[in-house]
Amino acid sequence: MTDGAGGGLRVVLVDGLGRPVRVAGLADWLRALVPARVSGHVTIALVDDATMRLLNRRHLGKNRSTDVLSFPAGTRGAAAFARSASASKGAPRHTEPALGDIAIAVGVARRQARDAGHSYAQELRVLALHGLLHLLGYDHESDGGAMARLEARLRRRGGLQSGVIERAEQA
């Protein structure tokens, strides 16, 4: 499903085969949450855990599934992922600049939602926000807390109890 008519952020949701999917409210929520200056399109692929494990091994050298991976436009990983996730027949064509691609492992997301005591839809929001911030150039491992502060502010504004960085720090 595509969202974002009229400029700003355009969010395309696909499954692991690049077919459009609907996730009630996710694209609208993400668009409403980000600052107005954020412009371009992002593809969010909801993939199975095996696919995520493959992506994580190929791009980060970690042989395990993870919850979310971001592939900024112009990176080696983004080009390969874009071809496999969003360049299928019938996938929408974009005129906006690409921000990149986000992969979310649905099995991991369901388990994390259960462990956190909230819905799968809410977990998708947590992960999509985290992935988008990476696409915008933030890196919580090297930015002195800038991404953590922004994620906390945006998740509070978006009605989320906790975020990826906050959970990692508590673990």
N, C-alpha and C positions, 0 to 999 in steps of 0.2 A: 504494500500500500504506500502511496506517496502522499505527503502532506507538505504544505508550504506555499500555496499559491500566493502571489503578490510579493515575492522577494523574501529577504531574511534567511532563515534556516529552512532548508528542505530536507525532510527525513524520509528515507525509503526503507521499509521493512521487508526483509526477504527471509526465506528459509535457507537451509544449507545447500539447496540446489539452485538458489537464485530466484525462486518463485515468490511473487509478492504474497505477503501474509498480512493479516489484520491483528493488531494488538490494541484493544480498546483504549484510546486516550493517550498512548505512549508518545506518539509523534506530537500531538497538540501540547501535551504537558512539557515536553522538552523544548519545543519552540517558545512557549510562553515563559519558560524559566530563564533562558539564556539572554544575555544583554542584547539589545537591539542592534549593536554593531556587528554581531556575529552573522555572517552571511555566507551562503554556499550550501552544498548538499553533502549529506552524510548517508551512507548505507549502513544499516544495522542488520546483520545476519544472525538469525537464531539457529545455532548449529547443535548437532549432537555432541556428546562428550568425546567420542572417538575422533571426530573432526577437529575439535578444539585441542585435543592432545597432539594431533598431527601438526596443527598450526603452531602450537607452543614449542614443539620439538624443532620444527623447521626454522622458526624465526627467532626463538630465544634459547634454544638448546636445552630446554627442560622437557623431559619425557613424562609429562603428566598433564592431565586436563587442568584448566584454570577457569575462572569465572568469566573474565572479559579480557580481550586483547584489542588494541587500537593500532591501525595502520594508517598513519598520516599520508595524505596525498604526496606523491613524489618519492616515497620510499620504496625500496625493493619489495617489501612485503605487501604494500598497498596494491601495487600493480598486479601481482599474482592473485591476491585475494579478490580484488575487484573483478578480475576475469572469471574466477570460479563462483563468486557469490552473486554478482549483480549484472553480469553481462550476458545472461541467458536470453533466449528468444522471449520477446514480450516484455522484457524489463524496460522500465521507463528510461528515456534519454534525457539528459540534463543540459541546460544552458548555463547554470550557475557554476562558479568555481567549485571544485571538489575540495572538501575538507579532509576526506578520507573515509575509511571503513572501520566498523566496529564489529567484532564477533563476540557473541554471548553464548556460552554453553548452557543449554536449557536444563540439562540434568543437574548440573552444579547449581544453577540459579534456583531450581525447585528445592534442592536440599538446603541451600542457604536461607531461603525464605522460611522453610519449616523451622530451622534452627533459630532464626531471628524472631519467630512468632508473628510474621506478617505474610501477606499474600504474595503469590508469584508475580502478579502485576506490579506490586510495589518493589520487589527485588529487581525486576527488569528496569524500573526507573532508576534505582540505585546504581546499577551497572551501566546503564546508558549514559547517565550523567558523568560517571567516572571516566568512561571511554571517551566521551566528547571533550572533556577537559584535557585529556592527553592529545586529542587531535588539535586542540587549540594551542598546543605547545607547552603545557604544564607537565612537570615530572616530579612527583612527590619524593623520589629518591635523591634528587639533587637540587631542589629549588628553595631550600631553607624554610619550608612550611607554607609557601605561597599557594600551592595547589590544595593543601589540607584546609587552609583558611577559606579559600574560595568555595571548595566543595561543601564545607560546613555551612557557609552562608547560603548557598543556593539550595542545599537539601532542606534547610530549615524553611526557606521561602517556599519550597515545593512540597512541604508537609512530610518529609522523610525523617524518621527517628535517628537513623545512623547511616553512615556512608562507608565505602570500601576502606578508605584510609583509617578512619576511626576504628573500625573493626579490627584491622590489621594491628594497630597499635595496642589494642586491648588484649590481643591473643598472645 
